[in-house]
Amino acid sequence: MRSLENSAMAAAAVTIPVPTDVVGAAHDLAPILAERAPKFDENDRFVADNYVLLREAGLIEAGVPLELGGGGAEVRELCEMLRIMARSCGSTALAFAMHTHQVAIPAWRWRHQKVAAVEPLLKRVATERLILLSSGGSDWIGGSGKAEKVEGGYRITARKVFTSGAVAGDILMTGAILCEEDGNEKVIHFGAPMRAAEVSVMDNWHTLGMRGTGSNDVVIDGLFIPDAAVAFSRVPRQWHPVFQTIATVAFPLIYAVYLGVAESARDIAVEIARKKPHSENVLNLAGRMDTSLRAAQLAHRSMVEAVERDTPSAESVNDVMMGRALVARHGLEVVDLAMELAGGSSFYRDRGLERRFRDMQGARFHPLQSGPQAQYAGAMALGLPVNGIF
C-alpha cells in the first residue's frame, strides 16, 4: 500500500508542461495593441513596447515544442494568434510573424523530420527568449550578400533589406553567396548575432504602411561565421528541400496577418455603414466586401491545411503560394471596398480604416509575388521544372 502511495506522490511531483494559450493571450493583448497602434504608425516608431507584452505573455517561445521548454503551439494556433493581433495592430503582428515563422520552421523540422541539429536553437529561444529575425525579403531563393572563405569559416559582407523588428532581434537567420574556386556558387545559411560589432541597423524604414514593423536594412561588414555555424548550403536559384519547408510553413503565418488586417477593415466599414441610409449601393458594396473577405478566409484555411498535411514539397509550395496570392488579392479588394463603403469618413485617420488600407498594401510584396507565383503554378500545371522561379 505504501509503495502505491509513494508512486502517486512521485507522479504528482512531476511537472507536466502546459501548452501556451496563444489565442487567449492575443485576445487579452488586443485592446492594448489597438490603443497604441496609431502612435506607432504616425511616428514611424517600431513597436518595441508591444514586444515587452509579447515576452511577458510567453509568446516569444510559444512555437517551441513543449519537450524543448516552449509553449507547444502548432502552426494553426500561431496563425490565429497573429490574425487576432493584426486586427488591432498590423505592424506588431507582421513584425512578430517574422520571429514566429523562424521558430515554427525548425520546430516543424524537429517534430516531423527528426532534425536534431535545430534543437539547440529552439532550446535557446525557450530559455533565453531570443528574438529571431528573417532576411527572406532580400535573400529568398536567389540569396544575397557575399561569403568569403577564410581559415576556419567565412567572412560575410551583406546588406539585408526588410528585416522586420531589426532593433529588437538577437539572431538574424540569413545567408550569403560563396563563389568557390571552380567558379560555382553556393548559398550558405547561418545565424548572424545582432549584437556583433560588424552588424548594424540602418534607420530607413519610412514607408506607406506597416510603419511600426521597424523593417530597417541590416548591414553586415566583415562578420566571421565559423564553419560549425553553417546550418546548410545549397545551389542558388534552386528549390532546396529546406526551402520547400520554409515556404510551406512560413507563409500561412505571414498571411494570417493580412487576413486580420482585412477583417478589421471590414468591421470598421460595417460599423460606419450601419449609420447610413441602406441604399442599393450600400448593400451592394457591403455584399461584395464580405464575399471577398470570405474568399480570403477560405484561401488562408487552405494554406493552413497544406501545412498540416506534413508533406513539404513542390506541390505544397504551389498550394501555399496559390493561397498567398488569393489572400492578397481578395484582402486588397476588401480594403478597397471598405473605403468606398465607409465613404469620406474613411479618409480620416481617427477612424483607423486608412491605416488598414495602407497596411494591406504590404501583401503585394512578399514572395512569391504575383508574376512568379503565376509562373510557378503554370509550371506545375504543365509538368515543367520550377527551379529558377522565385
Buried (B, 14 or more C-beta within 10 A) or exposed (E): EEEEEEEEEEEEEEEEEEBBBBBEBBBEBBEBBBEBBBEBBEEEBBBBBBBEBBBEBBBBBBBBBBEBBBBBBBBBBBBBBBBBBBBBBBBBBBBBBBBBBBBBBBBBBBEEBEBEEBBEBBBBBBEEBBBBBBBBBBBBBEBBBBBEBEEEBBBBBBBBBBBBBBBBBBBBBBBBBBEEEEEEEBBBBBBBBBEBEBBBBEEEBEEEBBBBBBBBBBBBBEBBBEEEBBBEBBBBBBBBEBBBBBBBBBBBBBBBBBBBBBBBBBBBBBEBBEEEEEEEEBEEBBEBBBEBBEBBBEBBBBBBBBBEEEEBBBBBBBBBBBBBBBBBBBBBBBBBBBBBBBBEBBEEEEBBBBBBBBBBBBBEEBBBBEEBBBBBBEBBEEEEEBBEBB
